[in-house]
């Protein structure tokens, strides 16, 4: 049975364009369209589509308000379309905060290198987030908190499945492995902004070492996302800059369109922020940062791969594993898209398979703060 999609946009041209792309994929079918947020809410509740694509700026009711109402009355996976501007970044963060699962740039030339790739990516995103329909629940009366965006990802390669990593019960107590660390590194993509916010807001100001954050995200969004996280967290969160000295209790978010690496030695290391590279699929790339961390910090890295499409992070995790570092993966049930964590787990690189709502707790036990 085809995945039913409701397309919402006040532009007849864009509605038609998106509908044509969606209907070109045999697994997808546009069941209806809406021209404003109010109409979207009414049709979402009546037609119960599997996925909604939603514009932000619309008459009568904007997309953010529509997302909030849909998530309160009958949650449905929602993919936002956003402009890649500062205001667009803030609005997209608000939409994801309201409950939308992911976003794509409204200008298709900003999505991928060519039109065919952009079309394929849009179709893939709709298919991926549709899988979350059965697990979505009405949110609490207070919205979850800030989020942001993800950038293109490719399909994970499958490898022989090893013994499953440890998955703690919801009531189980964690125990520290006794390892010593000098760096935490977290990589993520689709669904990552909400996941990062949930984890980072639970960390105390005296978190004992620096944290590197690699989130697939366009260049115009990372500054806004870092600022939002910083306003919510006890630790300091900033967009990484070339030459930043790594300090305990500070999280450094890799800038969109760039690569974040480490120079120096533990205790006096600095960040190198360089051009993203024309041939790189991900800018920033989890593999690049993880590999750099393995080279400088060896076995003293606590790393995590969270929700996201594709397999970015797997090869970097392999380098970390070879150096003796610790790698955890977010579990399937709590992921928006179980791609990146699955690639790491299936390669036998992660030692623990953790639900999102317990990752911060596990981190604090592991670093000796709980």
Buried (B, 14 or more C-beta within 10 A) or exposed (E): EBBBBBBBBBEEEBBEBBBEBBBEBEEBBBBBBBBBBBBBBEBBEEBEBBBBBBBBBBEEBBBBBBBBBBBBEBBBBBBBBBBBEEEBBBBBBBBBBBBBBBBBBBEBEBBBEEEEEBBBBBBBBBBBBBBBBEEBEEBEEEBBBBBBBBBBBBEBEEEEEEEEBEBBEEEEEBEEEEBEBBBBBBBBBBBBBBBBBBBBBBBEEEBBBBBBBBBBBBBBBBBBBBBBBBEEBEBBBBBBEBEBEBEBBBBBBBBBBBBBBBBEEBEEBEBBBEEBBEEEBBBBBBBBBBBBBBBBBBBBBBBBBBBBBBBBBBBBBBBBBEBEBBBBBBBBEBBBBBBBBBBBBBBBBBBBBBBBEBBBBBBBBBBEEE
